[in-house]
């Protein structure tokens, strides 16, 4: 079973994707974004701390910033 913090981060990111972009963050899209971040396919635009970084992504033609926690290896939220 996943760590409760990871579950909360995933839940939060799914809500923010729906709220801010009107996009359902499906397991496939979530996995794809994680893969792109972890393989260096997305450009890091800001390092907020030793564990949190912001990456530039294009989702359905929309340019967004995705916030990632390297300790939990989870998306935290999405920003415009």
C-alpha positions, 0 to 999 in steps of 0.5 A: 500500500502507498504511503498516505502522503503519496496518496494525498499528493495524487488526490490533490493533483487530480483535483487541481488538474480537473479544477484548473484545466478541466482534465481528468488526470488518468492513471495513464496521463499521470504515469506518462508525466512521471516518466517524462519528469524522471527521464529528463524529457520535461524542462525544469523551470524552477527548483522550489526546495531540495525535494520540490521542482516545477516542470514545463509541460504541454497537455492537450495543447495547454502549456502548464507547470507541473509540480513534482516531489522527488522524495515521494516521486509524485506530482503535487499540483498543476499551475498555469 
